[in-house]
Amino acid sequence: MIFRTEEKEFVCAVCGESSKHEIITEQEDPKGAPDLDMRPDEPVRSGIKYWVSKCPCCGYCNSFINIPVKFTREYLDSPNYNKEGDDLAGRFMKKSLTCEKNKEWEEALKSCMYAAWVCDDEGDSERAAECRRAAVRIFDTHGTVFKENADIKLLTADLLRRSGAFDRVIHDYKNYHFGSPLIMAIAAFEVKLAEQGDAACHKADEIPGVRVK
């Protein structure tokens, strides 16, 4: 068993219609270390297509379509919402927009990152960078929310580096002090990669002296 899925019926929180969606009910633990942005190793990373659902009736996207919302159906018909496509990356970006409307800033940021992961897998580096820049915009816009969140601050270093913003990684992180020695080591590695102009994916276990799984 790598992971097991099951088809379940959900009632959409926006339009009230029922539809069936395949979700993960059980999965094995990752085999190796995560990427620097904490994307898990296989087999977990292959289950990404089950991490977002779309209501076939109104287009509402979220982890599950029965999650309550703070907006009306009209928002789903707006140009802002529909500028995103209906492929997997587009569904994650739409989920990010719904999370923003729900004021769930961290999940909104991470959903943009998940969209970038999908683009990485498809070899679309330009779109992946766009998705990461969208995640950074959420971080910048809601800085007070993330002020005490060291994990998101560190995650943003990778979002910046992977989207080519090397100068900002160096400026924002080279002399930044985190309370955790582990986070300090990861941040220093991000800065080193940025100084080398390296925008590639790297594993957390590449960091000297750090063991992460």
C-alpha positions, -999 to 999 in steps of 0.1 A, spaced: 0 0 0 14 34 -11 -18 53 -4 -54 43 -4 -82 65 -18 -119 64 -14 -148 81 -32 -169 102 -8 -199 125 -13 -197 161 -1 -223 189 0 -208 221 -14 -207 249 12 -214 275 -16 -241 261 -38 -255 233 -17 -251 207 -44 -238 172 -37 -209 156 -56 -185 127 -52 -148 133 -48 -118 109 -44 -98 115 -12 -68 99 5 -78 78 35 -45 62 43 -9 65 31 26 54 39 52 77 54 77 95 32 107 74 23 133 102 24 140 138 34 117 166 22 126 194 -2 138 227 14 102 240 11 91 209 30 75 191 1 74 155 13 93 127 -5 75 98 -22 50 83 -19 33 113 -2 42 138 -29 24 118 -56 -9 122 -38 -10 160 -45 -38 156 -70 -61 146 -41 -53 176 -20 -78 200 -37 -114 194 -47 -136 214 -71 -174 216 -70 -186 206 -105 -217 228 -101 -203 262 -90 -165 258 -93 -157 263 -56 -122 249 -49 -109 240 -15 -93 210 3 -129 198 7 -159 215 -8 -179 213 24 -156 238 42 -177 269 51 -170 302 33 -173 339 40 -184 349 5 -213 344 -18 -215 324 -50 -212 356 -70 -175 357 -61 -170 324 -80 -182 341 -112 -158 371 -108 -130 377 -133 -105 376 -104 -115 340 -95 -119 328 -131 -85 341 -143 -71 308 -130 -74 277 -151 -92 245 -143 -61 223 -144 -46 211 -111 -24 241 -106 -53 264 -114 -75 246 -88 -48 252 -62 -47 289 -71 -85 291 -69 -82 275 -35 -57 301 -25 -82 328 -35 -110 312 -15 -87 309 15 -78 346 12 -115 355 12 -118 333 43 -88 351 59 -69 319 61 -36 335 51 -12 306 58 -33 281 38 -37 307 10 1 310 8 7 273 9 -19 267 -18 1 289 -42 31 268 -33 13 236 -40 3 250 -74 41 257 -80 48 220 -71 24 209 -97 41 232 -123 75 218 -112 63 183 -119 50 194 -154 83 211 -162 67 245 -164 93 266 -146 79 300 -156 44 293 -142 59 277 -111 78 309 -105 46 329 -110 28 308 -84 57 312 -59 56 350 -65 19 349 -57 27 331 -24 53 358 -16 27 386 -23 5 370 4 34 369 28 42 406 21 6 417 22 -2 401 55 32 405 72 17 412 106 -1 378 106 32 360 98 54 382 121 59 355 147 57 325 124 93 314 119 83 284 97 65 306 72 93 332 73 118 304 64 95 289 38 93 323 21 131 322 17 127 292 -6 98 307 -24 119 338 -32 150 318 -42 130 294 -64 114 323 -82 148 340 -88 147 367 -62 183 360 -50 191 396 -39 161 397 -16 170 363 0 205 376 7 192 410 20 164 395 42 180 364 56 218 367 57 218 385 91 184 374 103 183 356 136 159 327 142 155 313 176 161 277 164 196 264 154 179 241 128 161 270 112 192 291 113 211 264 95 184 260 68 183 298 63 221 300 59 219 273 33 192 292 14 214 323 15 244 303 2 223 290 -27 210 325 -35 246 338 -36 254 311 -61 223 321 -82 208 286 -77 171 285 -81 169 247 -83 151 223 -59 172 210 -31 166 184 -4 168 193 33 193 166 40 218 184 17 225 209 45 258 201 63 252 188 98 214 187 94 193 155 95 157 160 84 132 134 74 
